[in-house]
Amino acid sequence: MKNNPITIKDIARILGISASTVSRALKDHPDISVETKKAVNELAAQLKYQPNAIALSLKQSRSNTIGVIIPEIVHHFFSSVISGIEDVAYKAGYTVMICQSNEKYDREVANTNMLLAHRVDGVLVSVAKEATNFDHLRMMKEKGIPLVFFDRIVPGLESDQVVIDDEEAAYKATKHLIDNGRKRIVHFSGPSHLQISTNRKDGYLRAVREAGLTEDPALIIEADNFEKAVVAVRHMVDNKNLPDGIFATNDLTAVGAMQGLQKLGVKIPEQIAIVGFSDGRLSGITNPPLTSVDQHGYEMGSLATEILLQRILSSDENYTPVTRVLQGNLVVRESSK
């Protein structure tokens, strides 16, 4: 059987003083003597006393906790974002509750309800691929909880957001392939309902048009993970319809394309040059190393958290939402040379 947690009343009873005196001693109140403070703190440490965070949040109307809803923790980009979030939150004295949607709409809704139940002061969100209904996030805003989107946003829902310039980054990635002599470039895209997928496709198309290359809808294939990329490149090889370049919407897709092609005897980059997006740890250890767009995940997480904390501490409930746009830079490696 588990022991009941030690409370202020337990410490007060053992020392023969009032609970209010214990409370003030733990807060280093100037009205409490040095001897009493020492006795209270030594006993609290001995008994492993922990403040009741829920009770404190009810008393203060603030939990000093922020929530994070993220699609995938194992993804290098999102883990970098979390590092940025936690560093800023920790320095400000805030606890971070991290929820993973696993790209599922139902999980995202459940995460939202859980964070509300835990009375978080604000929430950072990158929406799931499956999510097309955002009533759960609108409800959070209606309850007065500050909401900051990062990377994947919700068009039409007015809120602070931190993104990279996906369109420009995709343009740079595609132009790099064109500048290296590639003329038939396939784009492995993400789901069309996600704004980042649309922006990256637009950047790809801008580079193709600017170079005077043929704009072929058949060269845009929805494939945004390792497995889909393997299937797509196998289909290309089977149909003897190989491109000479591939721009993938993320690194895992790019690696799937690379490994799938190599197993089928296609040489990278001699026959097909490949560029990914996110510049995670995979990029430097593939063979050959993968050219990719650096999304600056740590910086994105840090900036989004700073904005959220400003909203939490501000008394202005009618603020104008801000959008912060980071620039992604292309890290060129051997996969596209």
Summary of the structure (lengths in Angstrom):
residues: 337
radius of gyration: 25.6
end to end distance: 64.1
largest distance: 86.3
contacts: 1127
relative contact order: 0.12
helix: 47%
strand: 16%
